[in-house]
Amino acid sequence: MFDLMFSPMNIGSMTVKNRIVMTAAEFSLGQANGCPTEKMIRYFEARAKGGVGLIIPGICRVNDMGAASTFSQLSMAHDWQIEPMREMVERIHAAGAKLGIQLHHPGRQGYASAINTLPLVIPIEKRVPSFMNAMFKVAPILMDLEQKKICQSVQAPSKCELSAHGATRIHAMSHRAVQNLRNDFINAAVRCQRAGVDCVELHATHGYILQQFLSPNTNHRTDEYGGSFENRMRFITEIIMGIRQRCGRNYPLIVRLCADEMYDRIGQPGKGYGLETGKKIAKCLEDLGVDAINVSSACYDAYNYWLEPTSFEPGWRAYLAKAIKETVKIPVIAANFIRSPEQAERQLEEGYQDFIGSARTFICDPEWAKKAQEGHPEKIRRCIGCLHCIKSFIANATVGGVGECALNPAIGIEKEYAEMPDVGKGRTVLVIGAGVAGLSAAITLARRGFKVTILEKESVPGGQVNTAAAGPHKDKLHWAVEDLTTEATDLGVAFEYGVDATADELEHRAPYAVVIATGGTPVRPRSIPGIAMDNVFTAPQILNKEVTLTGKKVAVIGSGLTGLETTEALNESGNDVTVIEMAKEIAPGAWFQFVDDSMSRIKPYGTKFLLNTALSAIADDHITIIDQKTKRRSFLPTDCVVLAMGVRPNNALAPQLELRGIKAVVVGDADRGGTIGHAVHDAFKKAMQL
């Protein structure tokens, strides 16, 4: 069915059984000493058993002094890390995949709290295992000090502008430091080879130090490592030559390359380097004897152009891989926002690349490859680009937690998830609501042996995700509904639609327990005069096209992600929109990538944002607003008002059931408003406790 994707191909002397590569994505599954944990090995074993041909885990540091990005990443900075790595290699081989290690240094995108910390932490943790708990408690304080520039500086090729996300102080590396770091990369590759690792990959994209040397935006050195193109190539050239000298010509070597820094995409044309320079770098790498190029793009300054949010179309940057493939004769790997086997096979057939690369695809569904090969692509749980992975990783890494996937609650507990005991014994559980929280609860309970029926008052599943997916460029969110519904159906979950469940009906069915997954209703504060007027609508009414406004002066109340999506829809319908936000910033608390993404489409319309401003009253032709700082009232001419103020939990059924002695569990937005990831994980955890 996908013959090309499941055909073998070589990268240098290494034969990969198929064209599927799990590219590196750090998830904090390791430990401070840089050795693999059982949790990490099981995580990658699951992907190997799921059919991936080559696995490249998250970033691997090459020294302890300044190369760390988290306290729980891999390391090959010491000889004593060789044997623990060998165990991981053997386990991955036994599961059917090859293992590569990505050698990495963050440079200007590092964190000052990691500078020179590990040489102290590692020996202490060895003697006092609980020490890291204390470290993670102080980590937020250290991060706050970094934001205030009360910290050490991190290494970079030269003094340059700060990264959009990362270090707040930078120092230029000395000539000796450059050569020491070169040797660290080479020595780490040697250790990988001694551990039996199948290949190594140099991380020269996403704005890390190898890319920083390559880019004229971050490399302002005046010695032999800066200035001309040839000089900017020198650092990575010496690393490659050193690896070849120490490991031999036959040891497979990959470079993950930034083909285009993408500054033009964020309104800064001419900055950094573009595709033509990327092609030139790729050709030089081939001439140096590199065995494959893993094509990527951008850096932290242009985050959305290497780690795409939902709105981006699958394959949007495949042109980069094709341009590199037309430049070199060695294999090209690329993660082109690939989501379906059909897309993957097509891009291979059309010559865009030789290997299909992805991290998020296999994070979301470790059996993606197996399902495709067995002829069941419809059973794949697709990544929706919700960015819960990166958001949760960054939040959890500082407190000792692991990254999460919005749709896959099994991250880090693969063995336990696969071996759930039959505790349900066929007992009946009713789930009220077929949104993602209800579907997640149903899947978990069915896996645990309960007999599950979902009662949904609408004629289709999805709940509030249907509204979210109706927003501009957000249709892929509905994949979550489709795929979870398929999974639940395969597990024997029954669905009854058009059922507005009451306490009487539920009591009559005599279930073991009831899961309340009834979502929330839009907030409509009764305290605001005029809130019930005919010209006042809610965001779902606009997004679901229950109400269509054209050529109106519209005030959107609330600049959260729903408010921004509603603003986009209103802009596209030809309205003059003003957004009213009580906070000091747009979309307070929202993940910055989504804000950047929406604002890139909102700004051209000239939408006005009134921050630090509260809605006081609504009239036919205006609203009254209050400046939170000055307390000054003013009038804003307005035809219509759209409320995007969040949702209020809809859980009135729960206390009614409890009064009747029926066990009720409230999940997702019915308990507390949140994201798709919050709903899925909340439902999973509570379903596991039943």
ZIMO-V247328 format. One record per residue. N is the residue number from 1. RES is the residue in one small letter. BURIAL is I if it has 9 or more other ideal C-beta (glycine too) atoms within 8 Angstrom, else O. Layout:
n=N res=RES burial=BURIAL
n=N res=RES burial=BURIAL
This chain:
n=1 res=m burial=O
n=2 res=f burial=I
n=3 res=d burial=O
n=4 res=l burial=I
n=5 res=m burial=I
n=6 res=f burial=O
n=7 res=s burial=O
n=8 res=p burial=O
n=9 res=m burial=I
n=10 res=n burial=I
n=11 res=i burial=I
n=12 res=g burial=I
n=13 res=s burial=O
n=14 res=m burial=I
n=15 res=t burial=O
n=16 res=v burial=I
n=17 res=k burial=O
n=18 res=n burial=I
n=19 res=r burial=I
n=20 res=i burial=I
n=21 res=v burial=I
n=22 res=m burial=I
n=23 res=t burial=I
n=24 res=a burial=I
n=25 res=a burial=I
n=26 res=e burial=I
n=27 res=f burial=I
n=28 res=s burial=I
n=29 res=l burial=I
n=30 res=g burial=I
n=31 res=q burial=I
n=32 res=a burial=I
n=33 res=n burial=I
n=34 res=g burial=I
n=35 res=c burial=I
n=36 res=p burial=I
n=37 res=t burial=I
n=38 res=e burial=O
n=39 res=k burial=I
n=40 res=m burial=I
n=41 res=i burial=I
n=42 res=r burial=I
n=43 res=y burial=I
n=44 res=f burial=I
n=45 res=e burial=I
n=46 res=a burial=I
n=47 res=r burial=I
n=48 res=a burial=I
n=49 res=k burial=I
n=50 res=g burial=I
n=51 res=g burial=I
n=52 res=v burial=I
n=53 res=g burial=I
n=54 res=l burial=I
n=55 res=i burial=I
n=56 res=i burial=I
n=57 res=p burial=I
n=58 res=g burial=I
n=59 res=i burial=I
n=60 res=c burial=I
n=61 res=r burial=I
n=62 res=v burial=I
n=63 res=n burial=I
n=64 res=d burial=I
n=65 res=m burial=O
n=66 res=g burial=I
n=67 res=a burial=I
n=68 res=a burial=I
n=69 res=s burial=I
n=70 res=t burial=I
n=71 res=f burial=I
n=72 res=s burial=I
n=73 res=q burial=I
n=74 res=l burial=I
n=75 res=s burial=I
n=76 res=m burial=I
n=77 res=a burial=I
n=78 res=h burial=I
n=79 res=d burial=O
n=80 res=w burial=O
n=81 res=q burial=I
n=82 res=i burial=I
n=83 res=e burial=O
n=84 res=p burial=I
n=85 res=m burial=I
n=86 res=r burial=I
n=87 res=e burial=I
n=88 res=m burial=I
n=89 res=v burial=I
n=90 res=e burial=I
n=91 res=r burial=I
n=92 res=i burial=I
n=93 res=h burial=I
n=94 res=a burial=O
n=95 res=a burial=I
n=96 res=g burial=O
n=97 res=a burial=I
n=98 res=k burial=I
n=99 res=l burial=I
n=100 res=g burial=I
n=101 res=i burial=I
n=102 res=q burial=I
n=103 res=l burial=I
n=104 res=h burial=I
n=105 res=h burial=I
n=106 res=p burial=I
n=107 res=g burial=I
n=108 res=r burial=I
n=109 res=q burial=I
n=110 res=g burial=I
n=111 res=y burial=I
n=112 res=a burial=I
n=113 res=s burial=I
n=114 res=a burial=I
n=115 res=i burial=I
n=116 res=n burial=O
n=117 res=t burial=I
n=118 res=l burial=I
n=119 res=p burial=I
n=120 res=l burial=O
n=121 res=v burial=I
n=122 res=i burial=I
n=123 res=p burial=O
n=124 res=i burial=I
n=125 res=e burial=I
n=126 res=k burial=O
n=127 res=r burial=O
n=128 res=v burial=O
n=129 res=p burial=O
n=130 res=s burial=O
n=131 res=f burial=I
n=132 res=m burial=I
n=133 res=n burial=O
n=134 res=a burial=O
n=135 res=m burial=I
n=136 res=f burial=I
n=137 res=k burial=O
n=138 res=v burial=O
n=139 res=a burial=I
n=140 res=p burial=I
n=141 res=i burial=O
n=142 res=l burial=I
n=143 res=m burial=I
n=144 res=d burial=O
n=145 res=l burial=I
n=146 res=e burial=I
n=147 res=q burial=O
n=148 res=k burial=O
n=149 res=k burial=O
n=150 res=i burial=O
n=151 res=c burial=I
n=152 res=q burial=O
n=153 res=s burial=I
n=154 res=v burial=I
n=155 res=q burial=I
n=156 res=a burial=I
n=157 res=p burial=I
n=158 res=s burial=I
n=159 res=k burial=O
n=160 res=c burial=I
n=161 res=e burial=O
n=162 res=l burial=O
n=163 res=s burial=I
n=164 res=a burial=O
n=165 res=h burial=O
n=166 res=g burial=I
n=167 res=a burial=I
n=168 res=t burial=I
n=169 res=r burial=I
n=170 res=i burial=I
n=171 res=h burial=I
n=172 res=a burial=I
n=173 res=m burial=I
n=174 res=s burial=O
n=175 res=h burial=O
n=176 res=r burial=O
n=177 res=a burial=I
n=178 res=v burial=I
n=179 res=q burial=O
n=180 res=n burial=O
n=181 res=l burial=I
n=182 res=r burial=I
n=183 res=n burial=I
n=184 res=d burial=I
n=185 res=f burial=I
n=186 res=i burial=I
n=187 res=n burial=I
n=188 res=a burial=I
n=189 res=a burial=I
n=190 res=v burial=I
n=191 res=r burial=I
n=192 res=c burial=I
n=193 res=q burial=I
n=194 res=r burial=O
n=195 res=a burial=I
n=196 res=g burial=I
n=197 res=v burial=I
n=198 res=d burial=I
n=199 res=c burial=I
n=200 res=v burial=I
n=201 res=e burial=I
n=202 res=l burial=I
n=203 res=h burial=I
n=204 res=a burial=I
n=205 res=t burial=I
n=206 res=h burial=I
n=207 res=g burial=I
n=208 res=y burial=I
n=209 res=i burial=I
n=210 res=l burial=I
n=211 res=q burial=I
n=212 res=q burial=I
n=213 res=f burial=I
n=214 res=l burial=I
n=215 res=s burial=I
n=216 res=p burial=O
n=217 res=n burial=I
n=218 res=t burial=I
n=219 res=n burial=I
n=220 res=h burial=I
n=221 res=r burial=I
n=222 res=t burial=O
n=223 res=d burial=O
n=224 res=e burial=O
n=225 res=y burial=I
n=226 res=g burial=I
n=227 res=g burial=O
n=228 res=s burial=O
n=229 res=f burial=O
n=230 res=e burial=O
n=231 res=n burial=I
n=232 res=r burial=I
n=233 res=m burial=I
n=234 res=r burial=I
n=235 res=f burial=I
n=236 res=i burial=I
n=237 res=t burial=I
n=238 res=e burial=I
n=239 res=i burial=I
n=240 res=i burial=I
n=241 res=m burial=I
n=242 res=g burial=I
n=243 res=i burial=I
n=244 res=r burial=I
n=245 res=q burial=O
n=246 res=r burial=I
n=247 res=c burial=I
n=248 res=g burial=O
n=249 res=r burial=O
n=250 res=n burial=O
n=251 res=y burial=I
n=252 res=p burial=I
n=253 res=l burial=I
n=254 res=i burial=I
n=255 res=v burial=I
n=256 res=r burial=I
n=257 res=l burial=I
n=258 res=c burial=I
n=259 res=a burial=I
n=260 res=d burial=I
n=261 res=e burial=I
n=262 res=m burial=I
n=263 res=y burial=I
n=264 res=d burial=I
n=265 res=r burial=O
n=266 res=i burial=I
n=267 res=g burial=O
n=268 res=q burial=O
n=269 res=p burial=O
n=270 res=g burial=O
n=271 res=k burial=O
n=272 res=g burial=I
n=273 res=y burial=I
n=274 res=g burial=I
n=275 res=l burial=I
n=276 res=e burial=O
n=277 res=t burial=I
n=278 res=g burial=I
n=279 res=k burial=I
n=280 res=k burial=I
n=281 res=i burial=I
n=282 res=a burial=I
n=283 res=k burial=I
n=284 res=c burial=I
n=285 res=l burial=I
n=286 res=e burial=I
n=287 res=d burial=O
n=288 res=l burial=I
n=289 res=g burial=I
n=290 res=v burial=I
n=291 res=d burial=I
n=292 res=a burial=I
n=293 res=i burial=I
n=294 res=n burial=I
n=295 res=v burial=I
n=296 res=s burial=I
n=297 res=s burial=I
n=298 res=a burial=I
n=299 res=c burial=I
n=300 res=y burial=I
n=301 res=d burial=I
n=302 res=a burial=I
n=303 res=y burial=I
n=304 res=n burial=I
n=305 res=y burial=I
n=306 res=w burial=I
n=307 res=l burial=O
n=308 res=e burial=I
n=309 res=p burial=I
n=310 res=t burial=I
n=311 res=s burial=I
n=312 res=f burial=I
n=313 res=e burial=O
n=314 res=p burial=I
n=315 res=g burial=I
n=316 res=w burial=I
n=317 res=r burial=I
n=318 res=a burial=I
n=319 res=y burial=O
n=320 res=l burial=I
n=321 res=a burial=I
n=322 res=k burial=I
n=323 res=a burial=I
n=324 res=i burial=I
n=325 res=k burial=I
n=326 res=e burial=O
n=327 res=t burial=O
n=328 res=v burial=I
n=329 res=k burial=O
n=330 res=i burial=I
n=331 res=p burial=I
n=332 res=v burial=I
n=333 res=i burial=I
n=334 res=a burial=I
n=335 res=a burial=I
n=336 res=n burial=I
n=337 res=f burial=I
n=338 res=i burial=I
n=339 res=r burial=I
n=340 res=s burial=I
n=341 res=p burial=I
n=342 res=e burial=O
n=343 res=q burial=I
n=344 res=a burial=I
n=345 res=e burial=I
n=346 res=r burial=O
n=347 res=q burial=I
n=348 res=l burial=I
n=349 res=e burial=O
n=350 res=e burial=O
n=351 res=g burial=O
n=352 res=y burial=I
n=353 res=q burial=I
n=354 res=d burial=I
n=355 res=f burial=I
n=356 res=i burial=I
n=357 res=g burial=I
n=358 res=s burial=I
n=359 res=a burial=I
n=360 res=r burial=I
n=361 res=t burial=I
n=362 res=f burial=I
n=363 res=i burial=I
n=364 res=c burial=I
n=365 res=d burial=I
n=366 res=p burial=I
n=367 res=e burial=I
n=368 res=w burial=I
n=369 res=a burial=I
n=370 res=k burial=I
n=371 res=k burial=I
n=372 res=a burial=I
n=373 res=q burial=I
n=374 res=e burial=O
n=375 res=g burial=O
n=376 res=h burial=O
n=377 res=p burial=I
n=378 res=e burial=O
n=379 res=k burial=O
n=380 res=i burial=I
n=381 res=r burial=I
n=382 res=r burial=I
n=383 res=c burial=I
n=384 res=i burial=I
n=385 res=g burial=I
n=386 res=c burial=I
n=387 res=l burial=I
n=388 res=h burial=I
n=389 res=c burial=I
n=390 res=i burial=I
n=391 res=k burial=I
n=392 res=s burial=I
n=393 res=f burial=I
n=394 res=i burial=O
n=395 res=a burial=I
n=396 res=n burial=I
n=397 res=a burial=I
n=398 res=t burial=I
n=399 res=v burial=I
n=400 res=g burial=O
n=401 res=g burial=O
n=402 res=v burial=I
n=403 res=g burial=I
n=404 res=e burial=I
n=405 res=c burial=I
n=406 res=a burial=I
n=407 res=l burial=I
n=408 res=n burial=I
n=409 res=p burial=I
n=410 res=a burial=I
n=411 res=i burial=I
n=412 res=g burial=I
n=413 res=i burial=O
n=414 res=e burial=I
n=415 res=k burial=O
n=416 res=e burial=O
n=417 res=y burial=I
n=418 res=a burial=O
n=419 res=e burial=O
n=420 res=m burial=O
n=421 res=p burial=O
n=422 res=d burial=O
n=423 res=v burial=O
n=424 res=g burial=I
n=425 res=k burial=O
n=426 res=g burial=O
n=427 res=r burial=O
n=428 res=t burial=I
n=429 res=v burial=I
n=430 res=l burial=I
n=431 res=v burial=I
n=432 res=i burial=I
n=433 res=g burial=I
n=434 res=a burial=I
n=435 res=g burial=I
n=436 res=v burial=I
n=437 res=a burial=I
n=438 res=g burial=I
n=439 res=l burial=I
n=440 res=s burial=I
n=441 res=a burial=I
n=442 res=a burial=I
n=443 res=i burial=I
n=444 res=t burial=I
n=445 res=l burial=I
n=446 res=a burial=I
n=447 res=r burial=O
n=448 res=r burial=I
n=449 res=g burial=I
n=450 res=f burial=I
n=451 res=k burial=I
n=452 res=v burial=I
n=453 res=t burial=I
n=454 res=i burial=I
n=455 res=l burial=I
n=456 res=e burial=I
n=457 res=k burial=O
n=458 res=e burial=I
n=459 res=s burial=O
n=460 res=v burial=O
n=461 res=p burial=I
n=462 res=g burial=I
n=463 res=g burial=I
n=464 res=q burial=I
n=465 res=v burial=I
n=466 res=n burial=I
n=467 res=t burial=I
n=468 res=a burial=I
n=469 res=a burial=I
n=470 res=a burial=I
n=471 res=g burial=I
n=472 res=p burial=I
n=473 res=h burial=O
n=474 res=k burial=I
n=475 res=d burial=O
n=476 res=k burial=I
n=477 res=l burial=I
n=478 res=h burial=I
n=479 res=w burial=I
n=480 res=a burial=I
n=481 res=v burial=I
n=482 res=e burial=O
n=483 res=d burial=I
n=484 res=l burial=I
n=485 res=t burial=I
n=486 res=t burial=I
n=487 res=e burial=I
n=488 res=a burial=I
n=489 res=t burial=I
n=490 res=d burial=O
n=491 res=l burial=I
n=492 res=g burial=O
n=493 res=v burial=I
n=494 res=a burial=O
n=495 res=f burial=I
n=496 res=e burial=I
n=497 res=y burial=I
n=498 res=g burial=O
n=499 res=v burial=I
n=500 res=d burial=O
n=501 res=a burial=I
n=502 res=t burial=O
n=503 res=a burial=I
n=504 res=d burial=O
n=505 res=e burial=I
n=506 res=l burial=I
n=507 res=e burial=I
n=508 res=h burial=O
n=509 res=r burial=O
n=510 res=a burial=O
n=511 res=p burial=I
n=512 res=y burial=O
n=513 res=a burial=I
n=514 res=v burial=I
n=515 res=v burial=I
n=516 res=i burial=I
n=517 res=a burial=I
n=518 res=t burial=I
n=519 res=g burial=I
n=520 res=g burial=I
n=521 res=t burial=O
n=522 res=p burial=I
n=523 res=v burial=I
n=524 res=r burial=I
n=525 res=p burial=O
n=526 res=r burial=O
n=527 res=s burial=O
n=528 res=i burial=I
n=529 res=p burial=O
n=530 res=g burial=I
n=531 res=i burial=I
n=532 res=a burial=O
n=533 res=m burial=I
n=534 res=d burial=O
n=535 res=n burial=I
n=536 res=v burial=I
n=537 res=f burial=I
n=538 res=t burial=I
n=539 res=a burial=I
n=540 res=p burial=I
n=541 res=q burial=I
n=542 res=i burial=I
n=543 res=l burial=I
n=544 res=n burial=I
n=545 res=k burial=O
n=546 res=e burial=O
n=547 res=v burial=O
n=548 res=t burial=O
n=549 res=l burial=I
n=550 res=t burial=O
n=551 res=g burial=O
n=552 res=k burial=I
n=553 res=k burial=I
n=554 res=v burial=I
n=555 res=a burial=I
n=556 res=v burial=I
n=557 res=i burial=I
n=558 res=g burial=I
n=559 res=s burial=I
n=560 res=g burial=I
n=561 res=l burial=I
n=562 res=t burial=I
n=563 res=g burial=I
n=564 res=l burial=I
n=565 res=e burial=I
n=566 res=t burial=I
n=567 res=t burial=I
n=568 res=e burial=I
n=569 res=a burial=I
n=570 res=l burial=I
n=571 res=n burial=I
n=572 res=e burial=O
n=573 res=s burial=I
n=574 res=g burial=O
n=575 res=n burial=I
n=576 res=d burial=O
n=577 res=v burial=I
n=578 res=t burial=I
n=579 res=v burial=I
n=580 res=i burial=I
n=581 res=e burial=I
n=582 res=m burial=O
n=583 res=a burial=O
n=584 res=k burial=O
n=585 res=e burial=O
n=586 res=i burial=I
n=587 res=a burial=I
n=588 res=p burial=I
n=589 res=g burial=O
n=590 res=a burial=I
n=591 res=w burial=O
n=592 res=f burial=O
n=593 res=q burial=I
n=594 res=f burial=I
n=595 res=v burial=I
n=596 res=d burial=I
n=597 res=d burial=I
n=598 res=s burial=I
n=599 res=m burial=I
n=600 res=s burial=O
n=601 res=r burial=I
n=602 res=i burial=I
n=603 res=k burial=O
n=604 res=p burial=O
n=605 res=y burial=O
n=606 res=g burial=O
n=607 res=t burial=I
n=608 res=k burial=O
n=609 res=f burial=I
n=610 res=l burial=I
n=611 res=l burial=I
n=612 res=n burial=I
n=613 res=t burial=I
n=614 res=a burial=O
n=615 res=l burial=I
n=616 res=s burial=I
n=617 res=a burial=I
n=618 res=i burial=I
n=619 res=a burial=I
n=620 res=d burial=O
n=621 res=d burial=O
n=622 res=h burial=I
n=623 res=i burial=I
n=624 res=t burial=I
n=625 res=i burial=I
n=626 res=i burial=I
n=627 res=d burial=I
n=628 res=q burial=O
n=629 res=k burial=O
n=630 res=t burial=O
n=631 res=k burial=O
n=632 res=r burial=O
n=633 res=r burial=I
n=634 res=s burial=O
n=635 res=f burial=O
n=636 res=l burial=I
n=637 res=p burial=O
n=638 res=t burial=I
n=639 res=d burial=O
n=640 res=c burial=I
n=641 res=v burial=I
n=642 res=v burial=I
n=643 res=l burial=I
n=644 res=a burial=I
n=645 res=m burial=I
n=646 res=g burial=I
n=647 res=v burial=I
n=648 res=r burial=I
n=649 res=p burial=I
n=650 res=n burial=I
n=651 res=n burial=I
n=652 res=a burial=O
n=653 res=l burial=I
n=654 res=a burial=I
n=655 res=p burial=O
n=656 res=q burial=I
n=657 res=l burial=I
n=658 res=e burial=I
n=659 res=l burial=O
n=660 res=r burial=O
n=661 res=g burial=O
n=662 res=i burial=I
n=663 res=k burial=O
n=664 res=a burial=I
n=665 res=v burial=I
n=666 res=v burial=I
n=667 res=v burial=I
n=668 res=g burial=I
n=669 res=d burial=I
n=670 res=a burial=I
n=671 res=d burial=I
n=672 res=r burial=O
n=673 res=g burial=O
n=674 res=g burial=I
n=675 res=t burial=O
n=676 res=i burial=I
n=677 res=g burial=I
n=678 res=h burial=I
n=679 res=a burial=I
n=680 res=v burial=I
n=681 res=h burial=I
n=682 res=d burial=I
n=683 res=a burial=I
n=684 res=f burial=I
n=685 res=k burial=I
n=686 res=k burial=I
n=687 res=a burial=I
n=688 res=m burial=O
n=689 res=q burial=O
n=690 res=l burial=I
